[in-house]
Amino acid sequence: MTGRITVGVDGSPESAAAAAWAAREAVRRGSALRLLHAWTPLPDVAAAAPDAAAQAEWARSVAEEAGRVVAGAHPGLSVSTGSPSGDVVPALLAAAEDADLLVLGSRGHGAFVGFLVGSVGQQVVAGSGRPVVLVRADDRAEPEAAGREIVVGQEGEPEDSRAALEFAFATAAARGATLRAVRAWTLPPLYAYSPASLQLLDDAGGMEPYEGKALGEALGPLRERYPDVPVVEHVEIGSAGQVLLASAAGAQLVVVGRRARRSAVGSRIGSVAHAVMHHAPCPVAVVPPA
């Protein structure tokens, strides 16, 4: 752990909300906060483009203004700023590697804003070795203060969601929040059953008890490490994305694991994380594999 949270800022309402969220989280963790405006210089041929010095000054002012706002709201918080130029994706990925988590503003229901245009946001989330938290412009502190649930998705074998579960438990412990652990399941095609799998289902008493047992096994070690975190075990039939989104309707944060893969058009993110990133009504933490 580096003891630092980094925020990408660009002067938009989304990035202002991201900075405010990150500042509150830094205070809870006792971490330092870094505000970073990563920018790409406009080409010299661009009509009416300011010169390089003016562009650099503007980028620096964006980061520093964001720093003044959060420092004013949290006088004891250690705040630093930066404005690296060049390729935006590598700059953000490097910033993530030097932090416990990276926080970015997001519109949801579409492309990311500011420097996160088109596929850039997806590349950052898919390529980051640290958790990335996406925050909407309308995010407020009230759900955190009210102690609303933190929702985390669990799937597959226990190790498949270990990193996401660890992040969710640690965050719930820091916030004194209840954790809702969600495991969605669907009926597999008949040809997927084998005599051994049928025996396991029969021993468990059916599909839902079987899935509940799998969720309990994944949570067991973390419940022992965080005995003071109240946990709700939620098992429901349906697509994982839809079940998670329904569970997140009143949450203060939703946590999902990331299954990034490479393709001919660059990094891609699994469908569940993609759906939650774009449609959850609260901040979303996307956690890479351990």
LINNORMO-V32784 format. One record per residue. N is the residue number from 1. RES is the residue in one small letter. OMEGA is omega in degrees with one decimal (NA if undefined). D_CENTER is the distance of its C-alpha to the mean C-alpha in whole Angstrom. Layout:
N_RES_OMEGA_D_CENTER, N_RES_OMEGA_D_CENTER
//
This chain:
1_m_-176.6_17, 2_t_-175.4_18, 3_g_-179.3_18, 4_r_171.0_16, 5_i_179.9_13, 6_t_179.7_13, 7_v_170.3_12, 8_g_-179.1_13, 9_v_178.9_16, 10_d_179.4_19, 11_g_-178.8_21, 12_s_174.7_19, 13_p_179.1_18, 14_e_-179.0_15, 15_s_175.2_14, 16_a_177.2_17, 17_a_178.3_14, 18_a_178.9_11, 19_a_179.3_14, 20_a_177.8_15, 21_w_-177.8_12, 22_a_178.8_12, 23_a_177.6_15, 24_r_-179.6_15, 25_e_178.4_13, 26_a_177.8_15, 27_v_179.4_18, 28_r_-176.6_17, 29_r_-172.3_17, 30_g_-177.3_20, 31_s_170.1_18, 32_a_-179.1_19, 33_l_175.4_17, 34_r_178.3_17, 35_l_-170.8_17, 36_l_171.7_18, 37_h_177.4_19, 38_a_-173.2_19, 39_w_178.1_22, 40_t_-179.3_25, 41_p_175.3_28, 42_l_-179.8_30, 43_p_-178.2_33, 44_d_-176.6_36, 45_v_-178.5_38, 46_a_-178.6_36, 47_a_176.7_38, 48_a_179.2_38, 49_a_176.0_35, 50_p_-179.8_35, 51_d_-173.8_36, 52_a_-179.2_34, 53_a_179.2_34, 54_a_177.6_34, 55_q_-179.8_30, 56_a_179.5_29, 57_e_178.4_30, 58_w_179.8_28, 59_a_179.2_25, 60_r_-178.2_26, 61_s_178.1_27, 62_v_-179.7_23, 63_a_-177.2_22, 64_e_177.5_24, 65_e_176.3_25, 66_a_177.7_21, 67_g_178.6_22, 68_r_-178.7_25, 69_v_-177.0_23, 70_v_177.2_21, 71_a_177.2_23, 72_g_179.9_26, 73_a_-177.5_23, 74_h_-171.8_23, 75_p_-177.3_26, 76_g_-175.2_26, 77_l_175.6_22, 78_s_-174.4_23, 79_v_173.1_21, 80_s_-178.2_22, 81_t_177.0_22, 82_g_-179.4_22, 83_s_-179.3_23, 84_p_177.9_23, 85_s_180.0_25, 86_g_178.5_25, 87_d_-171.4_22, 88_v_-176.5_19, 89_v_177.8_17, 90_p_179.6_19, 91_a_-180.0_18, 92_l_178.1_15, 93_l_176.7_14, 94_a_178.4_17, 95_a_179.4_15, 96_a_-178.3_12, 97_e_-177.6_15, 98_d_-177.3_17, 99_a_173.8_14, 100_d_174.7_12, 101_l_178.2_9, 102_l_-177.4_8, 103_v_-177.3_8, 104_l_173.5_9, 105_g_-179.3_11, 106_s_173.4_11, 107_r_-168.9_14, 108_g_179.7_13, 109_h_179.5_16, 110_g_-175.3_16, 111_a_173.6_16, 112_f_-173.3_14, 113_v_172.5_16, 114_g_-178.3_18, 115_f_178.9_18, 116_l_-177.3_15, 117_v_176.2_18, 118_g_-174.4_18, 119_s_-174.9_17, 120_v_179.2_16, 121_g_179.1_12, 122_q_178.8_12, 123_q_179.3_14, 124_v_-179.1_11, 125_v_-177.0_8, 126_a_-175.6_11, 127_g_-174.9_13, 128_s_173.8_11, 129_g_178.7_12, 130_r_174.7_9, 131_p_175.9_6, 132_v_179.9_4, 133_v_-179.5_3, 134_l_-172.1_5, 135_v_177.8_9, 136_r_-179.9_12, 137_a_-176.8_15, 138_d_179.6_16, 139_d_178.9_14, 140_r_-179.2_16, 141_a_-173.0_17, 142_e_179.1_19, 143_p_177.2_17, 144_e_-178.9_16, 145_a_-179.7_20, 146_a_177.7_21, 147_g_178.5_19, 148_r_-175.3_17, 149_e_164.1_16, 150_i_-176.3_12, 151_v_178.1_12, 152_v_177.4_11, 153_g_176.4_12, 154_q_179.8_15, 155_e_174.3_17, 156_g_178.6_20, 157_e_-177.1_21, 158_p_-177.3_20, 159_e_-177.5_19, 160_d_-177.7_17, 161_s_-173.8_14, 162_r_-176.7_15, 163_a_179.4_12, 164_a_179.4_10, 165_l_179.6_12, 166_e_178.0_13, 167_f_-177.2_10, 168_a_179.3_10, 169_f_-179.4_14, 170_a_-179.8_14, 171_t_177.9_12, 172_a_179.1_14, 173_a_-179.3_17, 174_a_-175.8_17, 175_r_-176.1_16, 176_g_-174.6_19, 177_a_171.1_17, 178_t_178.7_18, 179_l_174.2_16, 180_r_179.5_16, 181_a_-170.7_16, 182_v_172.7_16, 183_r_179.0_18, 184_a_179.1_19, 185_w_176.0_23, 186_t_179.2_25, 187_l_177.4_29, 188_p_176.2_29, 189_p_-176.1_32, 190_l_-176.8_36, 191_y_-179.7_36, 192_a_-179.7_33, 193_y_173.5_35, 194_s_176.5_37, 195_p_-178.9_40, 196_a_-179.5_37, 197_s_176.9_34, 198_l_178.1_37, 199_q_178.1_38, 200_l_178.8_35, 201_l_179.9_34, 202_d_179.7_37, 203_d_-178.4_37, 204_a_-179.0_34, 205_g_179.0_35, 206_g_-174.6_33, 207_m_-175.2_30, 208_e_174.8_28, 209_p_178.2_30, 210_y_178.7_29, 211_e_177.4_25, 212_g_177.6_25, 213_k_178.9_27, 214_a_178.3_24, 215_l_179.8_21, 216_g_179.0_23, 217_e_178.9_24, 218_a_-176.8_20, 219_l_-171.9_20, 220_g_-178.1_23, 221_p_-178.9_23, 222_l_175.1_20, 223_r_176.7_22, 224_e_-179.6_24, 225_r_-177.6_22, 226_y_-174.6_21, 227_p_-177.7_24, 228_d_179.2_23, 229_v_175.7_20, 230_p_-176.4_21, 231_v_171.6_20, 232_v_178.2_21, 233_e_-172.1_21, 234_h_177.6_20, 235_v_-174.9_22, 236_e_175.8_23, 237_i_-179.7_24, 238_g_177.5_23, 239_s_-175.3_20, 240_a_-179.6_17, 241_g_-178.2_15, 242_q_-179.4_17, 243_v_178.8_18, 244_l_-179.4_14, 245_l_177.4_14, 246_a_-179.7_17, 247_s_-176.6_16, 248_a_-174.0_13, 249_a_-179.8_16, 250_g_-174.0_17, 251_a_172.9_14, 252_q_-179.3_12, 253_l_172.6_9, 254_v_-175.9_8, 255_v_177.6_6, 256_v_172.5_7, 257_g_-178.6_9, 258_r_173.2_9, 259_r_-178.4_13, 260_a_176.7_14, 261_r_179.5_17, 262_r_175.9_20, 263_s_-178.9_22, 264_a_-178.5_25, 265_v_176.7_23, 266_g_-177.3_20, 267_s_176.9_17, 268_r_-177.4_15, 269_i_179.8_13, 270_g_-173.7_14, 271_s_-179.2_15, 272_v_178.3_13, 273_a_-179.9_9, 274_h_-179.0_11, 275_a_-178.4_12, 276_v_178.6_10, 277_m_-172.6_8, 278_h_-171.9_11, 279_h_179.5_13, 280_a_-178.4_11, 281_p_-177.2_13, 282_c_175.8_10, 283_p_-177.4_7, 284_v_173.3_4, 285_a_177.3_2, 286_v_-170.7_3, 287_v_179.0_6, 288_p_177.7_9, 289_p_179.4_13, 290_a_NA_15
//
